[in-house]
Amino acid sequence: MKALFVLNGHKYVTKFLVPVAEELKKNDITVDLFLPHESEKEHRNQEIFAEVNFFNFKRLNLNFFSIFKSLKDFIFIDLEKYKYVHVVSTKVIIFFLIGLLLSPYRYKNKIIILHFIGLGRLFGNKGMIGFFLRQTTKLISILISKKNFFKIIFLNESDKKILKNIFNEKFFSFSKVPGAGVNLNEYFFVKRKIKSKIKILFLGRLIPQKGLDLFIQICNKLIKEYKLNLSAEIVGSFEDVDYENRIIKLIEKKNIKNISLVGETEKPFLHYESSDFLIFPSSYGEGVPTVVLEAMATGLPCIVSDLPGCKEIIDDDINGYLMSNFSIDDWCKKLIFLINNPLKYKNISYEGRRKVENNFKVQKLAFDTLRLYQE
């Protein structure tokens, strides 16, 4: 028996599906991987997968030509040899469903899992683009729904409400799997105490919606107005050159010499370990942010945006802080409060680790995902 993972090419998405593939292999189900060509270099060593194939697809900067090439590959994808098809991330799911609708093949009795890891800039868009995509997907789902068994994975309750307005519960079953989880053998708990020089961390995709501009302004205010002895790291890769240049110019304009642009990392634990706070000022549809989970697993106190995905993780004032606005001063004051209250800082550190241990172990969430193959 065979399964196919259709992924968006982001190496972290592939990484977090590996435990599911390992469990499937133990159950005598071999797993093939289908990825965008642009991610080929990042996925050469994927021994857990029986076969790795590539399709035309761009996660960013879609245009008419790239959309046409992507759709062509999805229309002619050969699913005949697979019992299970596991499709991950909103943009890939949209292309896959259109391909299924236009396919010359008429597949029946496949178990197709649509895994939404966050609605992001597409389904989460509150303007006309988001409305159009949701309504178009709703129509496509009606046209393709009767021949196969469709299962939808959502990460948080807010996403569930949106997805249930798109996909009919008659034909699509819904299951909550809150994220990919954390491997606690890789992310150890670090005992922490407030130091004379504070280090704050921004880690993740470097796109405007993640709030990097706000992070820089928070650093600027902490240094220049609160006179905090501070250093900051920005860890991750830019997905747009223009945005990268804008961020560099902002740092230069503010004349902040204590901010380091580290780039991509293969060892995020080292950055969590050496930091005192994680600041996560995202403004868009997070599913369940893995960065925050990893930080909490190491005991790193987190101050994050009050978004649906973050609420799955953070219990405000217990294992971290949820910020309901983007006032720079409010974010600064929360961080200063924790610096001045070392016992509270310590308690939040321990409670963060406890939350991950109880609810977000990678093995538990892999088994929760695996159950969808067995039902």
C-alpha positions in Angstrom: 0.0 0.0 0.0 1.3 3.5 -0.9 0.8 7.1 0.2 1.8 10.3 -1.5 2.8 13.5 0.3 2.2 16.6 -1.8 4.1 19.5 -0.1 4.9 23.1 -0.7 8.7 22.6 -0.7 9.4 24.5 2.6 12.0 22.3 4.3 10.4 22.7 7.7 7.1 21.4 6.4 8.8 18.3 5.0 10.7 17.9 8.3 7.6 17.9 10.4 5.9 15.3 8.1 8.8 12.9 8.5 7.5 11.4 11.9 4.2 10.7 10.1 6.0 9.0 7.2 8.1 6.9 9.8 4.9 5.7 11.4 3.3 4.8 8.1 6.4 2.9 7.1 6.0 0.8 10.3 2.5 0.0 9.2 3.8 -1.3 5.8 2.7 1.9 3.9 5.5 3.3 1.7 5.5 7.1 1.2 6.4 9.0 -1.9 7.1 12.7 -1.9 5.9 15.3 -4.5 7.7 18.7 -4.2 8.3 21.9 -6.2 11.4 21.9 -8.5 12.7 25.0 -6.7 13.2 23.0 -3.5 15.0 20.1 -5.1 18.4 21.0 -3.6 17.0 21.1 -0.1 15.4 17.6 -0.3 18.1 15.4 -1.8 18.6 13.3 1.4 15.1 12.1 2.2 15.8 8.4 2.9 12.5 7.9 4.6 10.6 8.4 1.4 10.6 5.7 -1.3 10.5 8.1 -4.3 10.8 11.9 -4.6 9.4 13.7 -7.6 9.1 17.3 -8.5 6.5 19.6 -10.0 6.4 23.2 -11.3 5.3 25.4 -8.5 6.3 28.7 -6.8 5.4 29.5 -3.3 6.0 33.2 -4.0 5.6 35.6 -6.9 3.0 33.7 -8.8 2.2 35.0 -12.3 0.1 33.7 -15.1 2.8 31.7 -16.7 3.9 30.0 -13.4 0.2 29.3 -12.5 -0.3 27.6 -15.9 2.8 25.4 -15.5 1.8 24.5 -11.9 -1.8 23.6 -12.9 -0.5 21.4 -15.8 1.5 19.3 -13.4 -1.4 18.9 -11.0 -3.9 18.0 -13.7 -1.7 15.2 -15.0 -0.4 13.9 -11.6 -0.8 10.1 -11.5 -2.6 9.1 -8.3 -3.6 5.6 -9.5 -1.0 3.7 -7.4 -1.8 5.5 -4.2 -4.4 4.7 -1.6 -3.6 7.8 0.5 -2.8 11.3 -0.7 -1.7 13.9 1.9 -1.7 17.5 0.6 -0.2 20.2 2.8 -0.6 24.0 2.9 -3.3 26.2 1.5 -1.8 27.2 -1.9 -0.8 23.6 -2.8 -4.3 22.4 -1.7 -6.0 24.9 -4.1 -3.8 23.8 -7.0 -4.3 20.2 -6.2 -8.1 20.5 -6.0 -8.2 22.4 -9.4 -6.0 19.7 -10.8 -8.3 17.0 -9.5 -11.3 18.7 -11.0 -9.7 19.0 -14.5 -7.9 15.7 -14.4 -8.5 13.3 -17.3 -8.3 10.5 -14.8 -11.3 9.6 -12.7 -10.0 8.5 -9.3 -12.3 6.7 -6.9 -12.0 5.6 -3.3 -8.8 7.4 -2.5 -8.3 8.8 1.0 -7.3 12.4 0.4 -6.1 14.4 3.4 -6.1 18.2 3.0 -3.8 19.5 5.7 -4.2 23.3 6.4 -1.2 24.4 8.4 -2.5 27.9 8.6 -4.7 30.0 6.3 -2.1 32.7 5.9 -2.3 35.2 3.1 -4.9 33.3 1.0 -7.9 32.0 2.9 -7.1 34.3 5.8 -7.3 37.4 3.5 -10.2 39.6 4.6 -10.5 41.5 1.2 -11.9 40.6 -2.2 -9.0 38.2 -3.0 -9.6 36.1 0.0 -13.4 36.1 -0.6 -12.9 35.1 -4.2 -10.5 32.2 -3.3 -12.8 30.9 -0.6 -15.9 30.9 -2.9 -14.0 29.4 -5.8 -12.6 26.6 -3.6 -16.1 26.0 -2.2 -17.5 25.5 -5.8 -14.6 23.2 -6.7 -15.1 21.2 -3.5 -18.8 20.6 -4.4 -17.8 19.4 -7.9 -15.2 16.9 -6.7 -16.5 15.7 -3.4 -18.5 12.5 -4.1 -15.9 10.1 -5.6 -13.2 10.0 -2.8 -12.9 10.2 1.0 -11.8 13.7 1.9 -10.4 14.5 5.4 -9.4 18.0 6.5 -6.8 18.7 9.2 -7.1 22.1 10.8 -4.8 23.6 13.5 -7.1 25.9 15.5 -10.8 26.7 16.1 -10.7 29.9 14.1 -9.5 28.1 11.0 -12.1 25.4 11.5 -14.9 27.9 11.3 -13.6 29.3 8.0 -12.9 25.9 6.5 -16.4 24.6 7.4 -17.9 27.5 5.4 -15.9 26.3 2.4 -16.1 22.5 2.7 -19.4 20.7 3.1 -19.4 18.4 6.2 -21.4 15.8 4.2 -18.4 15.0 2.2 -15.4 16.3 4.2 -14.6 15.2 7.7 -12.7 17.6 10.0 -10.0 16.7 12.5 -7.9 19.0 14.7 -4.2 18.4 14.9 -2.6 21.5 16.5 0.6 21.8 14.7 3.6 19.6 14.0 4.7 19.5 17.6 8.3 19.6 19.0 10.9 16.9 19.4 11.8 17.2 23.0 14.9 15.2 22.5 16.2 18.1 20.3 14.8 21.0 22.3 16.0 20.7 25.9 14.8 22.8 28.8 17.3 25.6 29.7 17.3 27.0 33.2 17.3 30.8 32.9 17.8 33.9 34.9 17.8 37.6 34.0 21.2 38.8 33.0 22.7 42.3 33.0 22.6 42.3 29.2 19.3 41.2 27.7 19.2 39.3 24.4 15.9 39.2 22.5 15.2 37.0 19.5 13.1 37.1 16.3 13.1 33.8 14.5 11.0 32.7 11.5 10.1 33.6 7.9 11.2 37.1 7.2 8.1 38.5 5.5 6.2 41.7 6.3 3.2 39.8 7.9 5.5 38.4 10.6 6.0 41.9 12.1 9.8 42.3 11.7 9.3 46.1 11.3 7.6 46.2 14.7 10.3 44.0 16.3 13.0 46.5 15.1 11.0 49.5 16.5 10.6 47.6 19.8 14.4 47.1 20.0 15.0 50.8 19.1 12.6 52.0 21.9 14.1 49.6 24.5 17.6 50.8 23.8 17.1 54.5 23.3 14.2 55.4 25.6 14.3 52.6 28.3 18.1 52.6 28.2 18.1 48.8 28.3 21.4 47.0 27.8 20.2 44.9 24.9 21.3 42.8 21.9 18.9 41.3 19.4 19.1 38.5 16.7 16.9 38.3 13.6 17.2 34.6 12.4 15.6 33.5 9.2 15.8 34.0 5.4 14.2 36.8 3.4 11.8 35.7 0.7 11.8 39.1 -1.1 14.9 41.2 -1.9 13.0 44.5 -1.8 11.7 43.7 1.7 15.2 42.7 2.8 16.6 46.0 1.6 13.8 47.9 3.4 14.6 46.1 6.7 18.3 46.9 6.3 17.6 50.5 5.6 15.3 50.7 8.7 18.0 49.3 11.0 20.5 51.8 9.5 18.0 54.7 9.8 17.4 53.9 13.5 21.1 53.5 13.9 20.7 50.3 15.9 24.1 48.7 16.2 22.9 45.9 18.5 20.8 44.0 16.0 22.3 41.1 14.1 20.8 39.7 10.8 21.9 36.1 11.3 20.3 34.5 8.2 18.9 31.0 8.0 19.9 28.4 10.6 20.0 24.7 10.8 20.3 24.8 14.6 17.5 27.0 16.0 18.0 25.5 19.5 21.3 27.4 19.9 19.5 30.7 19.3 16.7 29.9 21.8 19.3 28.7 24.3 21.3 32.0 24.2 18.3 34.3 24.3 16.2 35.8 27.1 13.0 36.5 25.2 11.2 35.6 22.0 9.2 38.4 20.4 6.6 37.2 17.9 4.6 40.2 16.6 2.9 38.4 13.7 -0.2 39.9 12.1 -1.6 37.2 9.9 -3.2 33.7 10.0 -0.9 31.6 12.0 -2.0 27.9 12.3 0.0 27.0 15.4 3.4 28.7 15.2 6.2 26.2 15.6 8.7 28.8 16.5 6.8 29.7 19.6 6.4 26.0 20.5 10.1 25.4 20.1 11.0 28.5 22.2 8.6 27.4 25.0 10.1 23.9 24.9 13.5 25.4 25.8 11.9 27.6 28.6 12.3 30.8 26.6 9.6 33.3 27.7 7.5 34.5 24.7 5.6 37.7 24.0 3.4 37.1 21.0 0.5 38.6 19.1 -3.0 37.7 20.2 -3.9 35.6 17.2 -6.0 32.4 17.0 -3.0 30.1 16.5 -1.0 31.7 19.3 -4.0 31.2 21.6 -3.7 27.5 21.2 -0.3 27.7 22.9 -0.1 30.7 25.1 -2.2 31.0 28.3 -1.8 34.7 29.0 0.2 35.6 32.1 0.8 31.9 32.8 3.2 30.6 30.2 3.7 33.7 28.2 1.9 36.9 27.1 -0.6 37.6 24.4 -0.5 41.2 23.0 -3.8 42.4 21.7 -2.5 45.5 19.9 0.6 46.7 18.1 1.5 49.5 20.4 5.3 49.5 20.6 5.2 50.9 24.1 2.9 48.1 25.3 5.3 45.4 24.0 8.3 47.2 25.6 6.5 47.5 29.0 5.6 43.8 29.1 9.2 42.9 28.5 10.5 45.4 31.1 7.9 44.0 33.6 9.4 40.5 33.3 12.9 41.8 33.6 11.9 43.5 36.9 10.1 40.4 38.2 12.6 37.5 38.0 10.3 35.1 39.9 7.5 35.7 37.3 10.1 35.2 34.5 11.1 31.9 36.0 7.6 30.7 36.4 6.7 31.5 32.8 9.8 29.7 31.7 8.8 26.5 33.5 5.1 26.7 32.5 6.0 27.1 28.9 8.0 23.8 28.9 5.1 22.1 30.8 2.6 23.2 28.2 4.7 21.7 25.3 5.3 18.5 27.3 1.6 18.0 28.0 0.1 19.0 24.6 2.7 19.3 21.8 5.1 16.4 21.7 5.9 15.6 18.1 5.1 11.8 18.6 1.6 12.5 19.9 0.7 14.8 17.0 2.2 12.3 14.5 -0.1 9.6 16.0 -3.1 11.9 15.8 -2.4 12.5 12.1 -1.8 8.8 11.5 -5.3 8.0 12.8 -6.8 9.7 9.8 -5.2 7.0 7.6 -6.8 4.2 9.7 -10.4 5.5 10.0 
